[in-house]
Amino acid sequence: MNELSSTKGLTDALLYPVPIPNTEPERYISFKHALNLRFPDEDTGDWHFEPYFFEQTGDPPAQKHILLSGKGQKIDTTPSLGCQGVRDMSALLSQQRLPIPPGRPVYVANHYRAIADLAMLDLQQIRMPRIADNQAINSWLDTAEQINHLKRNYLERLAIQLWGKPQAIFKQWIKTVKFT
């Protein structure tokens, strides 16, 4: 691994990139990793890139890894969302000093898709979404229009994947998602 940077806020330790897994449009980086990536013209998300994509050296060797969502993964919203909101961000990751081989796409959920995946993570465990609760959603999205877009084009479509208790929880939770 190559030395890349030192942090001032956490420690003076050198940071090394977390390995980027192979991705495809139906199997992509999501969850909080995706929430910490954005294209320059986007204004949504969370802004903690370094802690998610780099690790400190030390004993024992760091064990960070990037979880994927999609086909064959624990969380798969492709039955309801297809490839909507999944895009190649390899150029951006390369600009952030992550070693991405030339020509290798790195598919990442946009912020709306990442929020939908986070909600599904809790719903599949038969619980009200905690990570993607209304307070968190309002910290990741900035306007009523963005939240309405999230609900209409991503969250409401998840209902086709849910039945029984998870569907009942979803119906209760979706009513709480609003701009505050």
Secondary structure, DSSP 8 states (H G I E B T S, - for coil): ----EE-SSS-S-EEEE------BTTEEE-HHHHHT---TT---S---HHHHHEEE--SS-------EEETTSS---HHHHTTTTEEE-HHHHHHTT----TT---EEE-HHHHHHHHHHHHHTTTS--STT-HHHHHHH--SHHHHHHHIIIIIGGGGGG--HHHHHHHHHHHTT----
